Amino acid sequence: MFRIGNLGRFVALDMLERISTLGTVLSENATQMTKEEIDKYKKFLKSELEKMEKSSQKKGKNIKIN
């Protein structure tokens, strides 16, 4: 059981790091993005946050991201 818990934690941390890296790259180029691209990016980030919230609620952890 502990292995599964640790594995899930590392997967979640890896996913957060990847999203953070992607966000950093895109935010550096935000001034060059069109309004449509910015809206698509916002929609993508919101969907990823919702996935994370759903997975944490399934595990019984209540993590709220504003």
PyMOL commands that set and color helices and strands:
alter all, ss='L'
color gray80, all
select helices_A, chain A and resi 2-28+30-32+35-58
alter helices_A, ss='H'
color red, helices_A
deselect
rebuild
show_as cartoon
